[in-house]
Amino acid sequence: MPSYFTSSPGKVILFGEHAVVYGKVATAGSLGLRSYCLIQSRTDKTVEVSLPDVQLARTWSISDIPRQDQWTGYPYPPPMNFELLDQLTKFVDLGTHTNRSQAAIALLYLHSYLTTDSTASQGYDFSVRANLPVGAGLGSSASYCVCVATALLQLNGHLSTGLDKETQRDLINQWAFQAEKVIHGNPSGIDNTVSTLGGAVMFKKGEKIEPMPGFQSLRFLLTNTRVPRETQVQVANVRKLREKYPNVVDPMLDSINEISTSCKQLFSQEGLDRSQLLTQFGELVDVNHGLLAALGVSHPALEKVREISSKLGLKSKLTGAGGGGCALTLIRDDVSPATVEVVKQLLEAEGFQCMETSVGGPGAGILTLASPTSIQEFLSHDKMYFEEATQEWAYFA
């Protein structure tokens, strides 16, 4: 049996933070930082799992794992099975190690449904590595879930050659969303959709998530301030401000909505060269951050990122809930590597973590290996090995 690598990106919010809570449009894009999974069958009827990013290494007998009746309901998974969740929680028994426990339960939840009658006694090795920081608001859990769903669907023959790419993609997205529900309870579906599709999407509360046509991949410097995010606190603070000053805050939320709309128009505008596009995109970055700061969701660390990058002619904004977390700095095509390096050094001197990346690249992908690859070999590779190998992958978008 061949081995399979699967891969999927994280996500960032480009525009629309907080306004989306009030029914406004927001824009998100796939992040160049990705998760990578190796899955391959084995003959000893065990499931060996290695997730070094959450310090999980476990082996289970496949006959001990709770299993549901074979799933036949293309393309949609069955409703959330809370009885199975309880069984798997007791089975995994990882106590208070939340990230480990959730990652393991999400994997085994999909395993319980996607294992077919013909593969019911087939064991496998499963390992995931990620370039994504966990808990930074960059869709690390969704990236993991898309990798898991793609790997198990492929291993069990559900991504057959008879299915077109759109059907395969929808299948991956639906099952990744189930795994996200295991981890988060009631996720929006945005993160797993971006991770599956790649590119950029526009979304509005209660409406279908739509890909943004014409979006071009953009370069960014992603800065993790290492200041812990408290999303619920930031959302509550904006709500209080809006209740106190509705005539002030509502127009600000409307303006943030218009920034997302302007972004869509920017990428659909004919005759606009790349330089003009990047200049105007940078202006939207500036305005969006200014509005978010006025809503009270910035932080001194985020303002420090803007101060340092601005001195070297670059535009930055917070991404996500704010109050800490991460900032995005647009790297225009005319910005020299030396300038980027200076910005990174200055930011890292503040204790921040900096990563050069892109937004708008490919979504879920799969690579079939002709010969088995051991978990040890997979774990021994530098992560850049996987970045450089992506040209060989087949993508579903």
C-alpha positions in Angstrom: 0.0 0.0 0.0 1.3 3.5 -0.8 1.9 6.2 1.8 0.2 9.5 1.5 1.2 13.0 2.5 -1.6 15.5 3.0 -1.2 19.2 3.6 -3.4 22.2 4.3 -2.9 25.8 5.2 -3.8 28.0 8.2 -5.8 31.1 7.8 -5.7 34.8 8.6 -8.5 37.4 8.7 -7.5 40.1 6.3 -10.4 42.6 6.9 -13.6 42.7 8.9 -12.6 41.7 12.4 -15.4 42.4 15.0 -17.6 44.0 12.3 -18.5 40.4 11.2 -20.1 39.8 14.6 -22.7 42.4 13.6 -23.6 41.0 10.2 -20.9 42.8 8.2 -18.7 41.2 5.5 -15.2 40.0 6.4 -12.4 38.6 4.3 -10.0 35.7 5.1 -7.2 34.1 3.2 -5.1 30.9 3.4 -1.8 31.2 5.1 1.5 30.0 3.6 2.2 28.3 6.9 0.8 24.7 6.7 0.3 21.4 8.5 1.7 18.2 7.0 0.4 14.7 7.6 1.8 11.3 6.8 -0.6 8.3 6.8 0.1 4.8 5.7 -1.4 1.4 6.4 0.3 -1.3 8.5 -0.3 -5.0 9.1 -0.4 -5.3 12.9 -3.9 -3.9 13.3 -2.9 -1.0 15.4 -3.1 2.8 15.0 0.1 4.6 15.9 -0.3 8.3 16.3 2.5 10.9 16.6 1.7 14.6 17.0 4.9 16.2 18.3 3.5 19.7 18.3 1.1 18.7 21.1 3.5 16.1 22.6 1.2 13.2 21.8 2.5 9.7 20.9 0.1 6.8 21.4 -0.7 3.4 19.9 -4.1 1.8 20.0 -5.4 -1.6 19.0 -7.8 -1.0 16.1 -10.3 -3.5 17.6 -10.5 -1.4 20.8 -11.5 1.9 19.0 -15.2 2.5 19.0 -16.6 2.3 15.5 -19.9 3.4 13.9 -21.7 1.7 11.0 -20.1 2.2 7.7 -20.8 5.7 6.4 -22.7 5.8 3.1 -24.3 9.2 3.1 -22.4 11.1 0.4 -21.6 13.9 0.6 -22.7 14.9 4.0 -21.6 13.4 7.4 -24.3 12.3 9.9 -25.3 14.7 12.7 -22.9 15.1 15.6 -22.8 11.9 17.6 -22.4 13.0 21.2 -22.6 9.4 22.5 -19.6 8.5 20.4 -17.8 11.6 21.6 -18.3 10.5 25.2 -17.0 7.0 24.4 -13.9 8.4 22.7 -13.2 10.8 25.5 -13.1 7.9 28.0 -11.2 5.8 25.5 -8.5 8.4 24.8 -8.2 9.2 28.6 -5.7 12.1 28.4 -7.1 14.0 31.3 -6.5 17.7 31.3 -4.1 17.8 28.4 -6.7 19.7 26.3 -4.8 20.1 23.0 -3.6 16.5 23.0 -7.0 15.1 24.0 -9.0 17.1 21.4 -6.5 16.3 18.6 -6.7 12.6 19.4 -10.5 12.5 19.7 -11.1 14.4 16.5 -8.9 11.9 14.6 -10.6 8.9 16.1 -14.1 10.4 15.6 -13.4 10.5 11.9 -11.8 7.1 12.0 -14.9 5.7 13.6 -17.0 6.7 10.6 -14.7 6.7 7.6 -13.2 3.2 8.2 -14.9 0.9 5.6 -15.9 -2.7 6.0 -12.9 -3.6 3.8 -10.5 -1.6 5.9 -12.0 -2.2 9.3 -9.0 -4.4 10.5 -6.4 -2.3 8.7 -4.0 -0.4 11.0 -2.1 2.7 10.1 0.7 5.1 11.1 -0.5 8.7 11.4 1.7 11.7 12.1 1.2 15.5 11.8 3.7 18.3 11.9 2.8 22.0 11.5 4.6 25.3 10.8 1.6 27.0 12.5 1.8 28.3 16.0 -1.0 26.7 18.1 -3.5 29.1 19.7 -2.5 32.2 17.8 -5.8 32.6 15.9 -4.2 31.3 12.7 -6.5 28.3 12.1 -4.1 25.7 13.4 -6.9 23.3 14.5 -8.7 23.7 11.2 -5.5 23.0 9.3 -5.1 19.9 11.4 -8.7 18.8 10.8 -8.4 19.2 7.0 -5.2 17.1 7.0 -6.9 14.4 9.1 -10.0 14.3 6.9 -8.0 14.2 3.7 -5.8 11.5 4.9 -8.5 9.2 6.3 -10.8 9.8 3.2 -7.9 8.8 1.0 -6.7 5.8 3.0 -10.2 4.4 3.0 -11.0 4.9 -0.6 -13.5 7.7 -0.4 -11.6 10.1 -2.6 -12.0 7.8 -5.6 -10.9 8.8 -9.1 -14.6 8.8 -10.1 -15.2 11.9 -8.1 -14.5 15.3 -9.6 -12.3 17.8 -7.7 -15.3 19.9 -6.5 -17.0 16.8 -4.9 -13.7 15.7 -3.4 -13.1 19.2 -2.0 -16.6 19.3 -0.5 -16.2 15.9 1.0 -13.0 17.0 2.7 -14.5 20.2 3.9 -17.6 18.6 5.4 -15.6 16.0 7.4 -13.1 18.6 8.5 -16.0 20.6 9.8 -17.1 17.6 11.8 -13.6 17.4 13.3 -13.7 21.1 14.1 -17.0 20.6 15.9 -15.3 17.9 18.1 -12.6 20.4 19.0 -14.6 23.7 19.3 -18.2 22.7 19.7 -19.8 25.3 17.5 -17.3 26.6 14.9 -18.3 29.0 12.1 -16.9 26.8 9.3 -14.8 29.6 8.0 -11.4 28.2 9.1 -11.9 24.7 7.6 -13.3 26.2 4.4 -10.3 28.5 3.9 -8.0 25.6 4.7 -9.7 23.3 2.2 -10.2 25.8 -0.6 -7.1 28.0 -0.3 -7.1 31.5 -1.8 -9.4 34.0 -0.1 -13.0 34.0 0.9 -15.7 36.5 1.9 -18.1 35.6 4.6 -21.1 37.1 6.4 -22.9 35.8 9.4 -25.6 33.3 8.4 -24.7 33.3 4.7 -22.7 31.0 2.5 -19.0 31.4 2.5 -17.9 32.6 -1.0 -14.5 32.4 -2.7 -13.1 35.8 -3.7 -12.6 35.8 -7.5 -9.4 37.1 -8.9 -7.5 37.1 -5.6 -3.7 37.2 -6.0 -1.3 35.7 -3.6 0.3 38.4 -1.4 3.5 38.4 0.7 3.3 39.2 4.4 5.4 39.3 7.5 3.4 37.6 10.2 4.3 38.8 13.7 3.2 36.9 16.8 3.4 39.4 19.7 3.2 36.5 22.1 0.6 38.5 24.0 -2.2 36.0 24.9 -5.5 36.7 23.0 -8.8 36.8 24.8 -11.3 36.8 22.0 -14.4 36.8 24.2 -13.1 39.8 26.2 -12.4 41.8 23.1 -15.8 41.0 21.6 -17.5 42.0 24.9 -15.6 45.3 25.0 -16.7 46.2 21.5 -20.3 45.3 22.4 -20.2 47.6 25.4 -18.8 50.4 23.4 -21.5 50.0 20.8 -24.3 49.9 23.4 -22.9 53.2 24.9 -22.2 55.0 21.6 -24.3 53.3 18.8 -24.3 56.4 16.6 -20.5 56.4 16.7 -19.7 52.7 16.5 -22.2 51.6 13.9 -20.7 53.9 11.2 -17.3 52.5 12.1 -18.6 48.9 11.6 -20.2 50.0 8.3 -16.8 51.4 7.2 -15.0 48.1 8.1 -17.7 46.4 6.0 -16.8 48.7 3.1 -13.2 47.8 3.4 -14.0 44.2 2.6 -16.2 45.2 -0.3 -13.4 47.5 -1.6 -10.9 44.6 -1.3 -13.2 42.5 -3.6 -13.5 45.3 -6.1 -9.7 45.8 -6.0 -9.0 42.3 -7.2 -11.8 42.3 -9.8 -10.7 45.7 -11.3 -9.4 45.5 -14.8 -6.4 47.4 -16.0 -4.9 47.7 -12.5 -1.2 46.7 -12.4 0.3 44.8 -9.5 2.1 47.9 -8.1 -1.2 49.9 -7.9 -3.0 46.9 -6.4 -0.5 46.5 -3.6 -0.5 50.3 -2.9 -4.3 50.4 -2.6 -4.3 47.2 -0.6 -1.8 48.7 1.8 -4.1 51.7 2.2 -7.0 49.4 3.2 -4.7 47.7 5.7 -3.9 51.1 7.3 -7.6 52.2 7.5 -8.8 48.9 8.8 -6.3 48.9 11.6 -7.2 52.5 12.5 -10.8 51.6 12.8 -10.1 48.6 14.9 -7.8 50.6 17.2 -10.6 53.1 17.6 -12.9 50.3 18.7 -10.3 49.6 21.5 -9.1 46.2 20.3 -5.5 47.0 19.6 -2.6 46.6 22.1 0.7 48.4 22.8 2.5 45.4 21.3 0.5 45.6 18.1 1.1 49.3 17.9 4.8 48.7 18.3 4.7 46.4 15.2 3.0 49.2 13.3 5.5 51.8 14.6 8.5 49.7 13.5 7.2 48.7 10.2 5.9 52.1 9.3 9.4 53.7 9.8 10.5 51.4 7.0 7.5 52.2 4.7 5.4 49.1 5.4 1.8 48.9 6.3 0.6 46.6 9.2 -2.6 45.7 10.9 -3.8 43.4 13.7 -5.4 40.2 12.5 -8.1 38.4 14.5 -9.7 39.5 17.7 -6.8 41.8 18.8 -5.8 42.7 22.3 -2.6 40.9 21.5 -2.1 37.9 19.1 -0.7 38.5 15.7 -0.1 41.3 13.2 0.2 41.3 9.4 2.7 43.4 7.6 2.3 43.7 3.8 5.5 43.1 1.8 5.1 44.9 -1.5 7.0 43.5 -4.5 9.4 46.5 -4.5 10.5 46.0 -0.8 14.0 44.6 -0.7 15.0 41.5 1.3 17.4 43.7 3.3 14.5 45.9 4.4 12.4 42.9 5.4 15.4 41.5 7.4 15.8 44.8 9.2 12.1 44.9 10.2 12.4 41.3 11.4 15.4 42.1 13.5 13.8 45.1 15.1 10.6 43.2 15.9 12.4 40.2 17.2 14.4 42.5 19.5 11.1 43.4 21.1 10.6 39.7 21.9 8.2 39.0 19.0 8.2 36.0 16.7 8.4 36.8 13.0 7.6 34.6 10.0 7.7 35.5 6.3 4.8 33.9 4.6 2.1 34.4 1.9 -1.7 34.7 1.9 -3.9 33.3 -0.8 -2.0 30.1 -1.8 -3.4 26.6 -2.4 -5.7 24.7 0.0 -5.8 21.0 0.8 -3.3 18.9 -1.1 -2.2 15.3 -1.3 1.0 13.5 -2.5 1.1 9.8 -3.1 4.4 8.1 -2.3 5.5 5.0 -4.1 7.3 3.5 -1.2 6.6 3.6 2.5 8.1 6.4 4.6 8.6 5.8 8.3 7.3 8.0 11.0 10.9 8.5 12.2 12.0 9.7 8.7 8.9 12.0 8.5 9.8 13.6 11.8 13.5 13.9 11.0 12.9 16.2 8.0 13.4 19.9 8.4 10.0 21.6 7.9 11.4 23.4 4.8 11.5 20.0 3.1 7.8 20.0 3.0 7.5 23.6 1.8 9.8 22.9 -1.1 7.9 19.7 -2.0 4.5 21.3 -2.5 5.0 21.8 -6.2 4.5 18.0 -6.6 1.3 17.9 -4.7 -2.2 17.6 -6.2 -4.7 20.2 -4.9 -8.4 19.9 -4.7 -9.4 23.5 -5.4 
